[in-house]
Amino acid sequence: MRKKIVAANWKMNLDLQEGTTLVNELLKNAPALSPERQVVIAPPFVHIAQTAGQLAATAHIATGAQNCHHEGAGAYTGEISAKMLKSAGVQYVIIGHSERRQYCAETSEMLAKKTDQALSNGMQVIFCCGEPLEIRDADTQNAYVQQQLEEGIFHLDGSQLSNVVIAYEPIWAIGTGRTASSAQAQDMHAHIRAVIAGKYGADAAENMTILYGGSCKPSNAAELFACADVDGGLIGGASLKADEFLGIVTAMTNS
């Protein structure tokens, strides 16, 4: 059975005190999680050591990072290496989020290197993919997402791939007034699984955890997580409020 995951991406939100309070609320109120269920908290870098310390005794709530550098060390002022993250207690790293692709001009070559850095330092990767509005309107989203996967993770062998989670973000449905239906989410997740099967085989595809990253909230989480190929969510805004995030976690535990 493939693992179900709900991952919180705080983005550039919450100061250290606010983050500490939020994690404490999650720890106090989180539902019991079975071994095949995982929660990941990915705060800004300034929180990581504190968050990892808070979560150290909790087996099924892990610490994540929102990014890492594509080199192991060097004169890269302001950057954070995968080795640094690992030493601070990070278990998951988000790679290739749409905002970093857009605002930071991250290329597929760079994302492949970041993936290698995270994996070589013993962390798991949440690799993001997804199409913008013009690609969806042209109905070329399947080829677009497949190319992102091929360029970002298809250099990995099967053993390395087992430490990768894929997160699909329908960028066209975030902040545009348009909504992605559960059927549209399922269609793309099924396509992603088929792409993985074509490269790595049916077993690898069946074991691949694929998350949905498009405005998931308590009101639609159960419907999304009921889809055959949706294995959880990468949660943005709803992860900043304990009650909303816990509502999504509860939907995942019941899926």
JOZI-V277605 format. One record per backbone hydrogen bond with DSSP energy under -1.0 kcal/mol. NH is the residue of the N-H (numbers start at 1). CO is the residue of the C=O. E is the energy in kcal/mol with one decimal. If there is no record, write none. Layout:
nh->(NH	NH)
co->(CO	CO)
e->(E	E)
//
This chain:
nh->(4	5	6	7	8	9	10	13	19	20	21	22	23	24	25	26	27	28	29	30	37	38	39	40	41	42	47	48	51	52	53	54	55	58	61	62	64	65	69	76	79	85	86	87	88	89	90	91	92	93	94	95	101	102	103	104	106	111	112	113	114	115	116	117	118	119	120	122	123	124	125	126	127	128	129	136	137	138	139	140	144	145	146	147	148	149	150	151	152	153	154	156	161	162	163	164	165	166	167	168	169	171	172	173	174	185	186	187	188	189	190	191	192	193	194	195	196	197	198	199	200	201	205	206	207	211	212	213	220	221	224	225	226	227	230	231	233	234	235	239	240	245	246	247	248	249	250	251	252	253	254	255)
co->(36	231	38	233	40	235	42	11	15	16	17	18	19	20	21	22	23	24	25	26	34	4	60	6	62	8	44	45	47	48	49	50	51	55	58	39	41	92	80	74	76	81	82	83	84	86	85	63	63	124	65	126	97	98	99	100	100	107	108	109	110	111	112	113	114	115	116	119	118	91	163	93	165	95	167	132	133	134	136	135	140	141	142	143	144	145	146	147	148	149	149	153	157	158	160	161	125	209	127	211	129	169	131	170	171	181	182	183	184	185	186	187	188	189	190	191	192	193	194	195	196	197	201	202	203	166	232	168	217	217	220	221	222	224	227	210	5	212	7	236	237	241	242	243	244	245	246	247	248	249	250	252)
e->(-2.8	-2.0	-2.1	-2.9	-3.5	-3.4	-2.0	-1.3	-2.6	-2.3	-2.1	-2.2	-2.5	-2.1	-2.1	-2.2	-2.7	-2.1	-1.8	-1.9	-2.2	-2.3	-2.5	-2.2	-2.8	-2.9	-1.7	-1.2	-3.0	-3.1	-1.9	-2.1	-2.1	-2.2	-1.0	-3.1	-3.4	-1.9	-2.4	-1.9	-2.3	-1.9	-2.7	-2.2	-1.1	-1.5	-2.2	-3.0	-1.5	-2.3	-2.9	-2.7	-2.4	-2.3	-3.0	-1.3	-1.3	-2.4	-2.3	-1.7	-2.4	-2.4	-2.0	-2.4	-2.5	-2.4	-2.7	-1.9	-2.2	-3.0	-2.2	-2.9	-3.3	-2.8	-2.4	-2.0	-2.8	-1.2	-1.3	-2.1	-1.9	-2.6	-2.2	-2.1	-1.8	-2.1	-2.8	-2.5	-1.7	-2.7	-1.1	-1.8	-2.5	-1.2	-1.9	-2.1	-3.5	-2.3	-2.8	-3.2	-3.4	-1.7	-1.2	-2.4	-1.6	-2.2	-2.7	-2.4	-1.9	-2.5	-2.7	-1.8	-2.8	-2.3	-2.0	-2.4	-2.3	-2.3	-2.2	-1.2	-3.4	-1.7	-1.9	-2.6	-1.8	-3.4	-2.3	-3.3	-1.4	-1.8	-2.3	-3.1	-1.1	-1.6	-1.3	-2.9	-1.2	-1.9	-3.5	-2.0	-1.7	-2.7	-2.7	-1.5	-1.5	-2.5	-2.5	-1.6	-2.0	-2.2	-1.4	-1.1)
//
